[in-house]
Amino acid sequence: MKKIFLTGFLSILFVGISFAQAPKIGVTAGLNVSNLTGSGTSGSYKAGFQAGVVADFGITEKFSIMPELLFAQRGAKDSEEGVDVTMTLNYLQLPINAAYKFDVGNGSKVFVFAGPYFGYGLSGKATAKNGANGINVSASQDIKFGSSDDKLKAFDIGLNVGVGYLYEKIFFKLQFNPGFANLLNNSGSDSMRNTNFAVTVGYFFN
């Protein structure tokens, strides 16, 4: 079902892009705060970053398709009985945004955007620190992606929604990314999904 949905969506996207103007190509990077939410989870937000390349396919003067290819960090923090645990998940991520731009003068535009993102887990790490009784002890463990119960599902899918500001070749974005995919393989009644807020900046070369 996931493959059918992805194939159909990309087919529609490529048909739209074929009628677009020559794309603008650029780079983007920024900071995010992410969490793992769902039943059976109790984490809090942790800081991370994302960076990659971006394109802007202008369908009309105001409407465009803006895909990105990113290295993006997700994860969460938790604290229990004096032990602080930080989980960091690293993804290769493909957001595909439909953007509508409003001209505000002096070479500036405000734009709103929305669309799906597709992610694939690359690596992860959980770090635990215990500072109780004045003794600092830390340990770390790699997090694996796969289909067995002791691993997380590699495939992630969710939504991008946000607002941005474009001045000539420079842009800024604020966005919210709720994940739809349950990352647990043997979840029972539990679930765990990525949730993310990001602030990014970018530059178009042309």
N, C-alpha and C positions, 0 to 999 in steps of 0.2 A: 504493500500500500504506500509506504514511504517513497519507494522508487517510482511508482506511477505518478504520485503527486509531484515529486521533484522534476521528473521528466516532462510532465505536462506544463508545469509552471515555467520551466526554462525554455520550452518551445514557444510559448506565448511571448516570453521576454525577448527572445532572439528575433521573432517576427517584428516586434515593436522597434527593436534596435536597428533592424535593417532599413527602417524608414527614417532613422534619426540623422542628425547632422554629424559631422566629424566629432568624435568625442574629445573632451578635455581629460587629460591624464594628470594625476598628481599623487602626493603622498599625504598621509594623515597619521596623527598620533595623539594620545591623550591619557588621562587618568580615569579610573573608574572605582566604584565601590560596589561589591557584589556580596550576595548571600545565597545560601542554599535553603530553600523554603519548602514546606509541605508537611504532611502529617508525620509525626515521629521525629521531626527535626526541631532544634532549638538554638540555631546559630545566630550570630550577629554579623554585621557588615565588616568586610575587610577591604583594604586598599589594594589596587593592582594597576596594570597599564595595558594598553593595546596600541598596535602600530601596524601600518601596512600601506597598501596602494588603493587609490580610488579613481573612478572614472565618472564622467558626467556626459550621458548621451542625451542631447537636447532634442526632444520630440517636437516641441513648439518653443516659442520664445519664453514661455512661462513654465512649461511642464517638461520634466526630464526624468530619466531613469539613472540612478546613481548606485551602481554596485561597488563593493569593496572586497578586498581580500586581506584578512587581518590575522596577526598573531594576537590572541586575546586571552587575558587571565580572568579566571572566575574563582569562586571558593567562598569560604566563610571562616569565622572565628567562633570559638566557644570556650567557656570557662566553667569548671566544675571541681569542687573540693580542692581548690588551690592550684589546679592544673590548667594552664592555658593552651588550647589546641588551635592551630592555624592550618587550614586546608587550602592549598593552592592547586587549581586545575588549569592546565594550559591547552588552548584550543586553536586549531586552524578554523577560521570563521569566514563565512560568505554572507554578508548582509546584502540584500537587494532592495533598495528604497525607491519608491516613487515620490518625487519632490515637486512641489508647486511653489513658484517664486513670485514675490511681490516687489516691484521696483519702488524703492524709497528715495531715489535721487542720488546724485553725486557718485555714480558708479557702485552704489550699494543696493543689496537686495536682502530681504528677509524671506526665508523659505520654511515650509513645514514639510515633513516627510513621514512616510510609514511604509512598512513592508516586512517580509519575513527574513529571518536569518537561519542559516544552516551551519552547524558546527560539528567538528570531528575532534575528539580528544586525542592529544598527543602525549601528554605526560602529566604527572601530578605528584604532590608531596604533602604529607601531614607532619607537622612539627609540634611536639609537646614540650612545654616548659613548666617546671615546678619550682616556685620560689618560696615554698613554705619553710618556716623555721630558719629563715636566713640562709638556706642552702639552695643554690641554683643548679638545677639538673635539667638537661635538655636531651631530647631524642627525636629522631626523624625516621619516617618510613615512606617508601615510594608507593604511590597509588597507581594501580594498573587499570587499563581499559580493556574490556572484553566481554564475553558472554557468560562467564562463570559467576557463581554467587559472590565470590570474594572480590569481584571487579566491578567497576562502573561501566554502564553502557557508553560506547564511544560517540554515538550519534546524538546530536542535540538539535532541536528546532525551536524557534520562538519568534517573537515579534520585535521590530524596531518601531519606535514612534518618538518624534521629537521636533525640535525647532532649531533653525540655524541662521547665521548672518554671513553674507558673502560681500566682500569688498574687493572688487576687481579679481585678483587671483587668490586671495586669502579668505578662508572661511573658518567659522567656529560653529560647533554643534553641542546642544544639550539633548540627551536621549535617554529613554527608558527601555529596557530589554527584559520583558518577562519570558521565561522559558516555558515551553509546553511539554517537553519530554520528561518522563520519569527516568532518572538516571540509575535507579536500583534494579538489579536483575531479579532478585528474589525478594520482592518488596512486601508480599502479603497485602496488608492493609496500609502499609506505609508508602510514602512517596518522597522524592527529593528532586527539586527542580532549581535550575539556575535563575537568579534574579539579579539585575544589574542596572546601575545608573552610571552614565559616562559624560565627561566633558572632553571634547577633542578639538584640535586645531588642524588645519590642512592647507596645502598650497598646490594650485594647478600650474603646470609648467607652460601651458599654452592657452 
